Amino acid sequence: MPRYKIIVEYDGGPFVGWQRQDSGPSIQAALEDAVFALCGERVTVHGAGRTDAGVHALGQVAHFDILAEKRLEEIRGALTFHLKPHPIVVVSAEIAPEGFHARFSATWRRYRYRILNRRTPAALERGHVWHVPVPLDTAAMQAAASVLIGKHDFNSFRSINCQARSSIKTLDVLAVSRNGEEIAIEVGARSFLHNQVRILVGTLQLVGRGQWRKSDVEAALAARDRTRAGPTAPPHGLCLMEVRYDGSDRREADAEEAVDDQ
């Protein structure tokens, strides 16, 4: 039975998130319906990142198994066709390597959070940026971000609903940059805790506003207490940009859990 690996792009606005739920439409369910329309088989589509309601993706990776052998271009084109009118497209399809799992084989994930930093709200980018109308000091935000890079106990920076057994994670990238009125925060790691990226962003914007200093971020990290970190930034500014694999399967992965609910 072939396993197909696909890269998926979507606008998370209309969905309750990646994961199938009874409370509303999900990206996972839409993809599973599209696979059924393609070949008549009911399958589970596994994603690399279980994005929350309103979170977008340009580089989500997923896989599914079907009995029917299909041309890769047919997989890509037919799934995208059957996904209409949902704002979801399948960018590419390939046969997955032996032992591949979209979530558990992933060795690195990169997210981007976008902030529109001007007085007037967005028109064309509404639903894709967080509008912060007060000026933000990006240099101060980057200085504070440096405290969070590396291996730490991020208990202060995860949702109280996070189900991970350990709150220890290794943050490889946390970079703040400005291009005119837009601030981009790039975050990269093997995996993340539930809402970790959004809490990091919510905390850094307090520094940008001048309400917090670098030392406050250090104190929040050391406290290992969710109440000591900043707010959870809204989901619509967040986008899953890419997922990387090095060919290892889950058995060869390190001890960090692949929670990655953002």
N, C-alpha and C positions, 0 to 999 in steps of 0.2 A: 504493500500500500504506500503510494508516494506521499511524502510530507511536503507541502508547499509553504515557502516563506514569502511573505509579501511585505512591502513597505506601504504604509497608509498615511494619507494626509486628510485632516478633517478640521472643521470648525466645531468646537465643543459647545457652542452656545445653546443649541436646541436640545441637548442631551443631558441625562442625569449622570453621565460619566461614561467611562469605558465599560465598566462591568454591568452585565445584565442584571436588571432589577425590576421588581413589580411596580415600582412607583412612576415609571416613565420610560421613554425611549433611550436606548443605550447604543454606543458604537458597536459593541460586541454583538448585540442582538441583530443590528442592521446587517453586519457582515455575515452572520450565520444565515439570515434569511436570503442574502444574495447568493451564498454558496448553494443553498437548497434550490433556488431558482435556476442556478447553473446546471446542477447535476442530480437533483432530487434526493440528496443525502443530507440528513440532519447531523451536524457536526458541532463541536466546540471550537471556537476560534480563540487561541491564546495570544495575549498581547504582552509586549515587553514592559509596558508601563500602564498601571491602572489609573489613568487620569481621572480626576474628579469632574463634577459638573462644571461646565464652562471653560475647562482647560482645553487648549488646542494642540494640534500636532502637525508637524511637517515631516517627521521621520519616525513615526510609530512603526514598530516591527511586530508582525503577528505570524502565526502558523496554524495550519489545519491539515488534517489527513482525510483523503477521500479515496474510495475504491477506483473511481474512474480516472484514467490517465488523460490529461488535457494538455494541449499546447500552452506554453507559458504566456504567449500573447493573448490566447483565448481566455486564460484565467484573469489576466489583468483587465482586458477590455470588457469581458462579460460581467465581471464583478462590479466594475465601475458603472456599467449600464444598469444593472439591476439595483444598484444603490440609489439611483435617482428616485425622488428629488432630494434625498439627504445630502448635506454638504460634506460628503465623504468620497474620496477617490483612491483607487489603488494605483500607486505610482509605478510599481514594478513587481514581478513575480519570478521566483526561481525554485528549483528543487532544493530542499534543505539538506545539509550534510547529515551524516549518520549521528544519531544522538542529540540532534539540535532541539532546543526548546527556547522559544522566543523570550520567555521571562528568565528562566533559570540559567541559560547559557550566556546571557548578556554580561559583558565584563566592564562596560562603561556606558553611562547615559549623560546626555547634555541637555539642559533646559535653558531657555532664555526668558527673562521677564522684562517686559517693556513698560516704561512709565512715560506718560506724556506730561512734561513739566512746563506748563504755561497756564495763564489765567483762564483762557477759554477752553471748554471741553472739546473732545474729538467729534468730528462729523463722519468722515469716511472711515476712520479707524475705531469708531465706537464698538465696544465689545471685544476689542483686541489690545487695548492699552488701559493701564490704570491712570486716571487723570488725577494728578496731584497739583493743585493750583499755586501752592506756595513754593518759592525758590528752594531747590535742594543743592547742597554742597557736595558734589560728586567726589571731590578729593578727600573730604572727611569720611564719606561713605566707603571709599576704597581703603583708607587707612584702617577703619574699623573692621572691614572685611578680612584683612590680613590676620586678625586674631582668630578667625574661624577656620582658616585653612589648615588641613592636616587631620590627624586622628584624634577625635575627642569624644566625650560623652555628650551627646546632643539632646539630652532629656528635656532641656529648656526649650528646644526648637522642634518639638514634635507635638502633634495633636494629642489631646487627652484620650482620644479613641484609638490611638495607634496600638496595634496588636503585636508589634515586634517584641521578641523576648529580650533583646538588648538594644540600648539606645546609643551604642558606640558605632560610629561611622567614620570613614575617611573621606574628607572633602578635598578633592584635587584642585578644583578651580572655583574661585568666587571673585569675579572681575566686574568692576563697575566702570562704564564708559558713557560719555555724552556725545551725541551728534545733534547739534542744534537744540531743539526743544524736546528731543527724546533721549531718555536714559535707558540703557540696556544693561541688565545684570545677567552675566553668563555663569552658570553653575554646572560643574561636572564632577561626577563620582561614579563608583561602581553601582551603588544603589542608595536610596534615600528612605528616610522615615516618613510616616504619613504627615503630609503638609509641611515637611521640613523646608523646602525651597521657599514656599510662600511666607513662612514665619521668619526665615532669614531676611527676605525682602522687606517685610513689615518692620523688622527691627532696624535694618539699615536706613530706611526712610526716616526713622526718628532721629538718627544721627544727621542725615541730610538736612533736616528741619532745624537742627541746632538744639533739639530737646534732649538729646543724649550725646554723650562723648564716647570715645573709644573705650575708656575705662568702664563705662556702664555695660558695654557689650561683653567685656572680659568678665565682669561680675555676673552677668546673666548666664554666661557659659559655665562658670564655676558653680553657680547655684544649683544646676541640674533640676530646675523647678520651672514648669511651663509658665507660671504666673510672673516670673521674673524677666521673660523675654517680651519682645514687642508683639503687636497684633498680627494676625494672619492676613496677608495681602489678598485682595480679591482674586478669584480664579482667572478672570478673563484676560489678565495681562500675561499669563503663563503659556508657554508653548514647548512641547517636547521636540527638540531639534534633531537629535540623532541617537542611535543606539549602536554600540560597537560589540563585536564578537571576536574572540581570538581562537576559536575552534574547540575550546574545552567544553565538556558537558557539565552538568550540575555536580557530578561526583568530584570533579577536579576543581571546582570553584572554592574560593576561600570561605572563611566562616561567616562573613557578613551576609545577613538575610537580604533577599531581594524583595523588600517591601514595596517601595517605590509607588506609593499612593500620593499623588500630588494634586 
